[in-house]
Amino acid sequence: MSFFVRFIAKIKSLLPRQKISNKLPYGRKRFFITVLIGFIFGASFIIFSNKAIKYTSTNQFCMSCHIHPHAEDSWKISTHYDNKSGIIVNCVECHLPPPGTVRHLTAKTTTGIRDVYGKLFKDEEKLNWKAKRQLSNAVKHTYQESCKGCHQNLFPRQISNEGLQAHLYYTNNESDLNCLNCHLHVGHYSEDSGHKMDFGYFKAEAEVAEIYAEAAVVQQFEQFTEYIPGTSVKFKMLPISGGVFQMGSPDNEPGRLPNEGPVRKVEVSPFFMAEIEVTWDMYMAFFKETASEGRSVQQTKPFSTDLPVEVDAISGPTPPWGNPDQGWGFGINPAITMTHHAAETFCKWLSVKTGKSYRLPTEAEWEFAARGGTTTPYFFHGNPAKYTQRTFWNRLFGADTTTINTHIIYSGNSQQRIQSPEIVTANPYGLKNMLGSVWEFCSDYYAEDILQQYSGSDIIKNPTGPSSGTERVIRGGSFKSDAFDVRAARRDQTRHDAWLQTDPQIPKSIWWYSDNNEVGFRVVLSWSENQ
């Protein structure tokens, strides 16, 4: 102690000797008062902010103004609340980044502003909650780092073999996947959740009054009803007379993309086309008769319907993971989530069942039928620029979509889900849902510049696209598509690998897309005067 006393005395002796006043100069006094007040305010702000953050992070506070009517109920029956361990996962643990980070605070601020705005200015009765629970929207409000903050060990001892394979697949593809790809409903339970082989379709099948014994006999080029023998399923086939048309879109068409041109003169021969897309009733008749767990098909080229093959020799789909209808309903709704391979196999099965040669349409046949003899963007009068939601003006002030809403199921009227074909008006050929509803598979391989490859001086007759490729053509847009993307000339392609990202199986399923719910197909039947 004496050492420190001597040390301080020594320091004082070295300082210049000045007369020390008991009073501080006015400027210094004001400075110290300002610092003291600032410190008090700062400390109070920190304490208050901390308490506010904690209070506004409680489940009770979240539920007090959250306008989702089922958020609390679905959470309390989920595995994040009702589980064997008794651990409860709270709202902010999923819907905010981990605490203690700047991102946590910024996300909390933006989330709070959005929720308060919704509470004050939005009508909860008009909000489409089912659409908001889809993967594309859910990933915007759930944070991957929060999932991994709790689930640090992805390979616990009690994990199932299916879970082990899935998590191994995730660790090898972490940059492309999100936890919600497989665990979308883990925080808010849904009856449509889970990767289950029994998805309930056959349990829900209604009793049928009539089982058809024979397929339709076609002798004239006129509308007929096809019957699938051994089932209660029937569907209409309409005659499409064929002819010459302008394929593609002109340079000045609103919403036009480079792969839609240049316009070419194309001729297609007469054919029959199904009035509507293949329904779940049709597809499940095929599934029920041909499905077998574990079957696989090595053939990758389109099946030939000329093969003398028995129906029960056709390998059909293995069961899907979960509900392939997304909980939207089976029946006459368009069948979705199947692969192009599965669609071709369905055509092979249908051909054998009916004794005809059903197939997928070529891209040229599809566009000819979709146009219905018109040359405008849609088969009805309307300007895509007036319907689109991609312009600020239309988003701000809205647009008169009465006309398009009666003909097409698209993002503007679909409520982000499949709708029945009965609610739309047919095109001039009597076909429904050629535009919108679901994208439709064509038989052609996709080429970005296929119209450039065709001659501009000659009439191209019955083109079938490139001789080989990796992806297939899809046409027509879907219930998720903007008005620009449901034009008759709109072209796109399958994305086979991307649409199977969630599927952890090795090899991946050749029958069902795990990550696409907006593609289906319809069937056509060739016609010749000599047949």
Secondary structure, 3 states (H helix, E strand, C coil): CHHHHHHHHHHHHHCCCCCCCCCCCHHHHHHHHHHHHHHHHHHHHHHHHHHHHHHCCCHHHHHHHCCCCCHHHHHHCCCCCCCCCCCCCCHHHHHCCCCCCHHHHHHHHHHHHHHHHHHHHCCHHHCCHHHHCCHHHHCCCCCHHHHHHHCCCCCCCCCCHHHHHHHHHHHHCCCCCCCHHHHCCCCCCCCCCCCCCCCCHHHHCCCCCCCCCCCCCCCCCCCEEEECCCCCCEEEEEEECCEEEEECCCCCCCCCCHHHCCCEEEEECCEEEECCCCEHHHHHHHHHHHCCCCCCCCCCCCCCCCCCCCHHHCCCCCCCCCCCCCCCCCCCCECCCECHHHHHHHHHHHHHHHCCCEECCCHHHHHHHHHCCCCCCCCCCCCHHHHCCCCHHHHHHCCCCHHHHHHCECCCCCCCCCCCHHHCCCCCCCCCCCCECCEEEEEEECCCCHHHHCCCCCCEECCCCCCCCCCEEEECCCCCCCHHHHCCCCEEECCCCHHHCCCCCCCCCCCECCCCCCEECCCEEECCCCC
